[in-house]
C-alpha cells in the first residue's frame, strides 16, 4: 500500500451532478493538480476512488469522483475520512501565516497558552488569537516576540511583551 496522508473529510453533496464538498485540514497544503485518486476510509480500509475533477466553489473544495453519480451514492461516503498519496502533500510555506492556525503557542514566562485559533491581519502587523484561561487573547505576530517556530511539532515559541498577558488576566 502506498504511503497516504489524511487530509480531511467528505462533507455533503454539492449540486446534482455527483459532486461532493470536502473539508480540508487547514494545516495541509495539497498539490491538487497532481491528485488523480482520493482514498476514502471504508470499513477501516483506505479505498481508492479516481478523481474526475476537483475545483474550488464558493470558498470550499468540491470533488467529482468516478462512478459516484447519485445522491444516494454520495450519502454512502459522506462523513468519511479522505487521504491522498503523501507525495501530493506540499511542504508548508513558512511565509503563509494561515498555516500557523492550530499551532500551540508557548510563552517564555507563562508556558503553554493554547492553540492559535485565528490570525487577524491589520495594517501594522498580524495578531494571533487564542483562548487562554477561558478568555480570548490577542498577541502581536511579529518577529520581535517570536523566538522560534517549530514546524514539525506545530509549536510557536513566544515571548509576550511585559504586562500584556496581565491585561487579559487582570493580574
Short mmCIF file of the C-alpha atoms (twelve columns), coordinates in Angstrom:
data_MODEL
# 
_entry.id   MODEL 
# 
loop_
_atom_site.group_PDB 
_atom_site.id 
_atom_site.type_symbol 
_atom_site.label_atom_id 
_atom_site.label_alt_id 
_atom_site.label_comp_id 
_atom_site.label_asym_id 
_atom_site.label_seq_id 
_atom_site.Cartn_x 
_atom_site.Cartn_y 
_atom_site.Cartn_z 
_atom_site.pdbx_PDB_model_num 
ATOM 1   C CA . UNK A 1   0.000   0.000  0.000   1 
ATOM 2   C CA . UNK A 2   1.440   3.425  -0.894  1 
ATOM 3   C CA . UNK A 3   2.043   5.994  1.848   1 
ATOM 4   C CA . UNK A 4   -1.089  8.089  2.461   1 
ATOM 5   C CA . UNK A 5   -1.792  11.311 4.340   1 
ATOM 6   C CA . UNK A 6   -5.230  12.050 5.821   1 
ATOM 7   C CA . UNK A 7   -6.356  15.453 4.563   1 
ATOM 8   C CA . UNK A 8   -9.934  15.818 5.830   1 
ATOM 9   C CA . UNK A 9   -13.493 14.559 5.311   1 
ATOM 10  C CA . UNK A 10  -16.204 14.379 2.683   1 
ATOM 11  C CA . UNK A 11  -18.888 16.751 3.982   1 
ATOM 12  C CA . UNK A 12  -22.046 16.689 1.856   1 
ATOM 13  C CA . UNK A 13  -23.402 16.514 -1.685  1 
ATOM 14  C CA . UNK A 14  -22.783 19.594 -3.818  1 
ATOM 15  C CA . UNK A 15  -25.299 20.179 -6.578  1 
ATOM 16  C CA . UNK A 16  -26.972 17.430 -8.565  1 
ATOM 17  C CA . UNK A 17  -24.099 16.118 -10.721 1 
ATOM 18  C CA . UNK A 18  -22.486 13.681 -8.272  1 
ATOM 19  C CA . UNK A 19  -20.144 16.205 -6.708  1 
ATOM 20  C CA . UNK A 20  -19.281 16.285 -3.004  1 
ATOM 21  C CA . UNK A 21  -17.892 19.058 -0.763  1 
ATOM 22  C CA . UNK A 22  -14.624 18.438 1.058   1 
ATOM 23  C CA . UNK A 23  -13.402 19.688 4.424   1 
ATOM 24  C CA . UNK A 24  -9.619  20.054 4.164   1 
ATOM 25  C CA . UNK A 25  -7.453  20.404 7.271   1 
ATOM 26  C CA . UNK A 26  -6.086  23.983 7.388   1 
ATOM 27  C CA . UNK A 27  -2.571  22.830 8.120   1 
ATOM 28  C CA . UNK A 28  -2.206  20.742 4.967   1 
ATOM 29  C CA . UNK A 29  -1.118  22.051 1.574   1 
ATOM 30  C CA . UNK A 30  -2.063  19.715 -1.259  1 
ATOM 31  C CA . UNK A 31  -0.980  19.779 -4.885  1 
ATOM 32  C CA . UNK A 32  -4.495  19.165 -6.217  1 
ATOM 33  C CA . UNK A 33  -3.298  19.397 -9.827  1 
ATOM 34  C CA . UNK A 34  -1.441  16.104 -9.293  1 
ATOM 35  C CA . UNK A 35  -4.190  14.288 -7.347  1 
ATOM 36  C CA . UNK A 36  -5.716  11.555 -9.505  1 
ATOM 37  C CA . UNK A 37  -7.167  9.478  -6.640  1 
ATOM 38  C CA . UNK A 38  -8.719  10.120 -3.252  1 
ATOM 39  C CA . UNK A 39  -8.629  7.335  -0.685  1 
ATOM 40  C CA . UNK A 40  -11.868 7.106  1.286   1 
ATOM 41  C CA . UNK A 41  -11.892 5.255  4.612   1 
ATOM 42  C CA . UNK A 42  -14.470 2.476  4.161   1 
ATOM 43  C CA . UNK A 43  -14.641 -0.272 6.808   1 
ATOM 44  C CA . UNK A 44  -11.271 0.930  8.197   1 
ATOM 45  C CA . UNK A 45  -9.642  0.462  4.785   1 
ATOM 46  C CA . UNK A 46  -8.464  3.307  2.543   1 
ATOM 47  C CA . UNK A 47  -10.347 2.651  -0.688  1 
ATOM 48  C CA . UNK A 48  -9.154  4.420  -3.875  1 
ATOM 49  C CA . UNK A 49  -11.577 6.457  -5.967  1 
ATOM 50  C CA . UNK A 50  -10.485 8.098  -9.210  1 
ATOM 51  C CA . UNK A 51  -10.993 11.863 -9.350  1 
ATOM 52  C CA . UNK A 52  -12.777 13.312 -12.377 1 
ATOM 53  C CA . UNK A 53  -12.193 16.867 -11.194 1 
ATOM 54  C CA . UNK A 54  -11.540 18.993 -8.125  1 
ATOM 55  C CA . UNK A 55  -12.472 22.652 -8.019  1 
ATOM 56  C CA . UNK A 56  -12.959 25.464 -5.590  1 
ATOM 57  C CA . UNK A 57  -16.537 26.712 -5.451  1 
ATOM 58  C CA . UNK A 58  -17.890 29.339 -3.056  1 
ATOM 59  C CA . UNK A 59  -14.774 29.099 -0.908  1 
ATOM 60  C CA . UNK A 60  -14.819 25.332 -0.481  1 
ATOM 61  C CA . UNK A 61  -13.340 22.377 -2.301  1 
ATOM 62  C CA . UNK A 62  -15.674 20.253 -4.418  1 
ATOM 63  C CA . UNK A 63  -14.752 16.926 -5.996  1 
ATOM 64  C CA . UNK A 64  -16.371 14.708 -8.619  1 
ATOM 65  C CA . UNK A 65  -15.360 11.066 -8.203  1 
ATOM 66  C CA . UNK A 66  -15.568 8.475  -10.953 1 
ATOM 67  C CA . UNK A 67  -18.584 6.119  -10.604 1 
ATOM 68  C CA . UNK A 68  -20.199 8.286  -7.900  1 
ATOM 69  C CA . UNK A 69  -23.147 9.862  -9.686  1 
ATOM 70  C CA . UNK A 70  -26.218 9.924  -7.465  1 
ATOM 71  C CA . UNK A 71  -27.116 11.498 -4.149  1 
ATOM 72  C CA . UNK A 72  -27.598 8.004  -2.692  1 
ATOM 73  C CA . UNK A 73  -24.039 7.034  -3.700  1 
ATOM 74  C CA . UNK A 74  -22.689 10.251 -2.198  1 
ATOM 75  C CA . UNK A 75  -24.540 9.686  1.075   1 
ATOM 76  C CA . UNK A 76  -22.710 6.355  1.463   1 
ATOM 77  C CA . UNK A 77  -19.360 8.174  1.543   1 
ATOM 78  C CA . UNK A 78  -20.415 11.400 3.305   1 
ATOM 79  C CA . UNK A 79  -18.611 11.970 6.592   1 
ATOM 80  C CA . UNK A 80  -15.802 9.578  5.697   1 
ATOM 81  C CA . UNK A 81  -12.130 10.453 6.177   1 
ATOM 82  C CA . UNK A 82  -10.185 11.102 2.994   1 
ATOM 83  C CA . UNK A 83  -6.486  10.718 2.224   1 
ATOM 84  C CA . UNK A 84  -4.177  11.355 -0.716  1 
ATOM 85  C CA . UNK A 85  -0.838  9.924  -1.683  1 
ATOM 86  C CA . UNK A 86  1.735   11.552 0.595   1 
ATOM 87  C CA . UNK A 87  3.737   12.631 -2.447  1 
ATOM 88  C CA . UNK A 88  0.926   15.154 -3.170  1 
ATOM 89  C CA . UNK A 89  1.457   16.980 0.142   1 
ATOM 90  C CA . UNK A 90  3.419   20.189 -0.262  1 
ATOM 91  C CA . UNK A 91  5.854   21.473 2.325   1 
ATOM 92  C CA . UNK A 92  4.353   24.218 4.444   1 
ATOM 93  C CA . UNK A 93  5.135   27.628 3.094   1 
ATOM 94  C CA . UNK A 94  6.584   29.291 6.144   1 
ATOM 95  C CA . UNK A 95  5.520   32.687 4.843   1 
ATOM 96  C CA . UNK A 96  1.849   31.666 4.827   1 
ATOM 97  C CA . UNK A 97  0.542   32.778 8.211   1 
ATOM 98  C CA . UNK A 98  -2.668  30.723 7.920   1 
ATOM 99  C CA . UNK A 99  -0.543  27.582 8.232   1 
ATOM 100 C CA . UNK A 100 0.036   28.514 11.891  1 
ATOM 101 C CA . UNK A 101 -3.617  28.073 12.874  1 
ATOM 102 C CA . UNK A 102 -3.779  25.078 15.207  1 
ATOM 103 C CA . UNK A 103 -0.172  25.522 16.364  1 
ATOM 104 C CA . UNK A 104 0.450   25.506 20.126  1 
ATOM 105 C CA . UNK A 105 1.806   28.808 21.423  1 
ATOM 106 C CA . UNK A 106 4.252   28.575 24.324  1 
ATOM 107 C CA . UNK A 107 5.215   31.771 26.139  1 
ATOM 108 C CA . UNK A 108 8.678   32.029 27.722  1 
ATOM 109 C CA . UNK A 109 7.179   33.149 31.071  1 
ATOM 110 C CA . UNK A 110 3.651   31.690 31.251  1 
ATOM 111 C CA . UNK A 111 4.290   28.383 29.473  1 
ATOM 112 C CA . UNK A 112 1.676   26.868 27.162  1 
ATOM 113 C CA . UNK A 113 -1.018  29.398 26.341  1 
ATOM 114 C CA . UNK A 114 -3.078  27.261 23.953  1 
ATOM 115 C CA . UNK A 115 -3.652  26.731 20.248  1 
ATOM 116 C CA . UNK A 116 -3.816  29.542 17.726  1 
ATOM 117 C CA . UNK A 117 -7.468  29.695 16.618  1 
ATOM 118 C CA . UNK A 118 -7.175  32.574 14.173  1 
ATOM 119 C CA . UNK A 119 -4.727  35.047 12.704  1 
ATOM 120 C CA . UNK A 120 -6.132  38.507 12.108  1 
ATOM 121 C CA . UNK A 121 -4.405  40.876 9.724   1 
ATOM 122 C CA . UNK A 122 -4.015  44.569 10.470  1 
ATOM 123 C CA . UNK A 123 -2.037  47.233 8.588   1 
ATOM 124 C CA . UNK A 124 0.756   47.319 11.181  1 
ATOM 125 C CA . UNK A 125 1.087   43.532 11.673  1 
ATOM 126 C CA . UNK A 126 -0.928  40.386 12.192  1 
ATOM 127 C CA . UNK A 127 -2.388  39.228 15.524  1 
ATOM 128 C CA . UNK A 128 -2.554  35.697 16.970  1 
ATOM 129 C CA . UNK A 129 -5.918  34.864 18.512  1 
ATOM 130 C CA . UNK A 130 -6.105  32.072 21.111  1 
ATOM 131 C CA . UNK A 131 -8.140  31.017 24.134  1 
ATOM 132 C CA . UNK A 132 -6.250  31.042 27.444  1 
ATOM 133 C CA . UNK A 133 -7.964  30.505 30.808  1 
ATOM 134 C CA . UNK A 134 -11.374 30.826 29.118  1 
ATOM 135 C CA . UNK A 135 -10.532 34.221 27.605  1 
ATOM 136 C CA . UNK A 136 -9.632  35.235 24.096  1 
ATOM 137 C CA . UNK A 137 -6.126  36.641 23.995  1 
ATOM 138 C CA . UNK A 138 -4.743  38.661 21.097  1 
ATOM 139 C CA . UNK A 139 -0.973  38.667 20.728  1 
ATOM 140 C CA . UNK A 140 1.134   40.582 18.187  1 
ATOM 141 C CA . UNK A 141 2.516   38.353 15.444  1 
ATOM 142 C CA . UNK A 142 5.909   39.950 14.908  1 
ATOM 143 C CA . UNK A 143 9.452   38.672 14.757  1 
ATOM 144 C CA . UNK A 144 10.171  40.783 17.864  1 
ATOM 145 C CA . UNK A 145 8.149   38.361 20.027  1 
ATOM 146 C CA . UNK A 146 8.551   35.032 18.203  1 
ATOM 147 C CA . UNK A 147 11.610  33.124 19.392  1 
ATOM 148 C CA . UNK A 148 11.118  30.137 17.090  1 
ATOM 149 C CA . UNK A 149 8.502   28.285 15.035  1 
ATOM 150 C CA . UNK A 150 8.829   24.507 15.208  1 
ATOM 151 C CA . UNK A 151 7.008   23.359 12.055  1 
ATOM 152 C CA . UNK A 152 7.498   19.641 12.785  1 
ATOM 153 C CA . UNK A 153 5.854   19.840 16.235  1 
ATOM 154 C CA . UNK A 154 3.442   22.642 15.293  1 
ATOM 155 C CA . UNK A 155 4.692   24.862 18.109  1 
ATOM 156 C CA . UNK A 156 5.371   28.591 18.327  1 
ATOM 157 C CA . UNK A 157 7.845   29.706 20.999  1 
ATOM 158 C CA . UNK A 158 6.881   33.218 22.028  1 
ATOM 159 C CA . UNK A 159 7.955   35.980 24.420  1 
ATOM 160 C CA . UNK A 160 4.902   38.140 25.193  1 
ATOM 161 C CA . UNK A 161 5.650   41.809 25.842  1 
ATOM 162 C CA . UNK A 162 5.896   42.621 29.545  1 
ATOM 163 C CA . UNK A 163 2.463   43.242 31.035  1 
ATOM 164 C CA . UNK A 164 0.418   42.153 28.005  1 
ATOM 165 C CA . UNK A 165 -0.896  38.883 29.456  1 
ATOM 166 C CA . UNK A 166 -1.681  40.625 32.754  1 
ATOM 167 C CA . UNK A 167 -4.001  42.985 30.854  1 
ATOM 168 C CA . UNK A 168 -6.096  39.991 29.809  1 
ATOM 169 C CA . UNK A 169 -5.863  38.090 33.071  1 
ATOM 170 C CA . UNK A 170 -6.412  41.041 35.365  1 
ATOM 171 C CA . UNK A 171 -3.276  40.445 37.321  1 
# 
